[in-house]
Amino acid sequence: MTPGPNERVMRGDAPRRLFVLRHGETTHNAAGVWQGQLDSPLSARGVEQAAAAARVLAAFSPVRVVASDLSRAAVTGETVARVDGIPFSTDERFREIHAGAWQGLTGEQVRAGYPEDMDRLLRGDDFRRGGHGESVADVAARCREGVEALLADLAPGECAVVATHGVAGRALAADLVGIDQRTSWLALGGLGNCHWAELVEGRAGWRIQTWNQSAATASAAGDGLA
C-alpha cells in the first residue's frame, strides 16, 4: 500500500513540492477578453514571461511538468520543462473554467449583458459561468483528479510544476490546502500571468508556501537564488 502524505512526513521523508503556475500573457489577456476554454496564443510579452519563470523555477529542480492542453498553458509548461530537459505532458483536466456565453466577450460586454451575474461573481458566489459553463466547484473537482494522478508518481522530496490558468490554478491550490473556494476568491485573489503558488507537503497535508510569486518578485526578494 502506498503511504499517505502524513505517513511519509512522519517517517522523515523529505516533503514534496508543487508549483501551480498560471500561463503567460495572451493576446486576449491584453485585450481584456474572457478566454475560458478559447485557445488564444501567448503574446510576445507572454513568451518572455514564460522564459523568465522557467529560469527561476529551474532552481527548484522539478522532475516533471504537466500542463493544460490549451496552447497558452502548454507553451508555458513546455518552456519550463525545456530548461532542465525534464518530462512534459498535457492533461485536459487542468484547463481553465469554461465560461459559457462569456467566452470571447470583453469584461465590459459581460458586465453590460450579465450585470446580476457579475455582482454575484464579485461577492464570491459560485455558479455556472455564462449560463452553460462550469462552476468553480466543477473546476476544482477535475483539477484535483489531475493533480492526484500527478502526485501518485511523485516521490518524497521531488518537485513538480502544473502549468494551468487563473481560475483553475486558484481552485486547485485552495482545494489542496482545504480552503473553501469563496474564501480563496476573496482572500487570495487571482494569480497574475506567469505567477505561481508554491505548495509544500507537511504533516497535516499541503500548505501554501508562497502565493502570486513571479520571476520579478522572486529576484527582488533574493529567494535563495543566485
N, C-alpha and C positions, 0 to 999 in steps of 0.2 A: 504493500500500500504506500502511495506517495505521501510523505509527511506534509501537513498543512503549514501555513506561514508561521503560526505561533510556535509550533513544534520545532521548525527549522531554526528560528531565532533563539528559542530556549536552549537548544543544544549547542549554541555557539556558532552556527553558520553565519558567514558574512551576509548582510542584508542585500536584497535585490533592489535595483533602482529602475525607475521607469520615467522616461521623458515623454510628455504628451505635448506635441509640437503642432501649432497651427501653421498652415501653409503661408507662403509669401504673398505679397500684394498681387491682386489680379487686376485686369482691365475693368472688371465690374466693380471691384472694391473702390478703385479710383473714381469711378463714375457714380458711386452711391447706389448701385443696383442690388436688389435682393437676389442672391445667387441660388440658395438652396442646393439642389442637385443639378443645376445647369453646369455645363462643363466649360468654364471660362479659363483662358490661359493666364499664366503669370505675366505681369508687366515686366518691363526692364528692371524696375526697382525691385520687384518681387524676386527676380532671378538673383540679384545682388544680395538681397536679404537671406535667401536660402544658402548661398555660398558662405556668408558671414556666420550664420547659425551653425553650419556644418563644421566650420573650423573650431568653434567653441565647444560644440558637443563632442568632437573627436577626443578632447582631453579626458572625457569620462569613459573612453574605451567601450562604446556599445558593441554588442556582439551581433545585433540584428536590428533591422529597420522594417517595420510593417506600415503601409500607408493605405489610406483610402484610395480606391481605384479612380476617383476623379482626378483629372490630369494636374490640377493645381497642387494637390497634396502629393500625388505620385511623383511629380518632378521634384518637389521639395524633399521628399523622402529619399529619392534616388541620389540627390545631391549630397545628403548626409552620408548615405551608405558608401558612396564612391570615394570619400576621403580616406576611409580605412579599408576599402575593398571588402566590406562585410556583406552578408546575405541580405537581400532585399526582396520583398514580396508585397502584393496588394491584397486588400480584403475589403469587400464592399460594405461590410458591417461598420466600418469606420467612416462612411460617407456622412456628409452634412445632413442636417434635418431637411426633409422635403417640405418646402414652403408653399405647396399647393398653388393657388392662383396668384400668390405674391411673387413667384419666381419671374424674373425679368422686369419687374417694376422698380422704379426708384423709391426711396424712402418717402418722398413727398407724395407720390402716387398711391402708395399703400395707406398713408395717413388720410388722404382725401377719400379713398374708396372704402376704407375699413376703419373709421375713427373709433368705434367702440372696441374693436379687437386690439387696436394699438394701445388704448387705455388699459385694457386687460393685460397686455404684454408688459407695459411699464410697471404694473402692480405686481408682476411676477406670477400671474395666473398661468396655468398650463392648459393648452387646448390645441386642437389640430390647426396648424397654420394654413391660412389661405383656404379654409373650408374643407379641402380634401387632402391636406398634407399630413404631416406627422406631429405628434406632441413631443415634448422633451422626454417624457417618460418612455415613449417608443424608442427614441434615440438612445437613451441610457441603457435600455434593455439589450438592444442589439450590439452596442459598443461593448457592454460588459461581456457578452458572449465572445466577441472577438478578442478581448484582452485576456480572458481566461484561457483561450486556446493558445495565445502567445505565452502566457506565464507557465503553462504546463511544460514547456520546453526550456524555461529559463532557470538555470542552475543558481545555487547560492552564490552571492557576490557578483552576479552578472547584471548587465545593464542593457536595456532595450529602448528603442525610440518608436513611438507611434506618431506618424505624420497624419494629421487629420484637419479638422475645421473648428471654427469658433464655438458654435453651439455644441457640436459633438464633443469637442475637447473638454469644455467645461462640464458637460453632463457626465462624461466618463470619469473625470477626476473626482467630482462630487460623489458619484456612486461608489467609487473605490474606497473613499475615506468615510462614507456614511453620512454625508451632509445632504439634507433634503434639497431638491432642485430649486425650490423657491428661494431658500436661504442662499444658495450658491449664486443665483442671479443677482440678488440684492446686495450680498456682502462681497462676493469675489468679482463680479462683473465679467466681461469677456476678455479673452486672450487677444492681444494685438497680432498683426501679421508677423509671422515668424517669431512669435513669442512662445514660451513654453511653460508648463508646470513640471516641476521635478518632484516625483513621489518616491518615498523610501519606505521599505517594508520594516515594520517594527513588531514588538511582541503583541500589540493589540491590533495588528493589521497594518494597513497602509496609512501614511501621513503625508501631508503636503509640506515639502521642504522649502520650495520657493514657488512663487506664483507670478506669472506675467514677466518672466525673465527674458532677456533678449541678448543678442551678441553685444549690443552697445552698453546695456546696463551691467552685464557680466564683466566687461572690460573695465568699466568705470569703477566697479566695486573691487576689482582685483580678482575676487572669487577663486583665489589659489591658482590662477592660471598665469603662465608666462606671457 
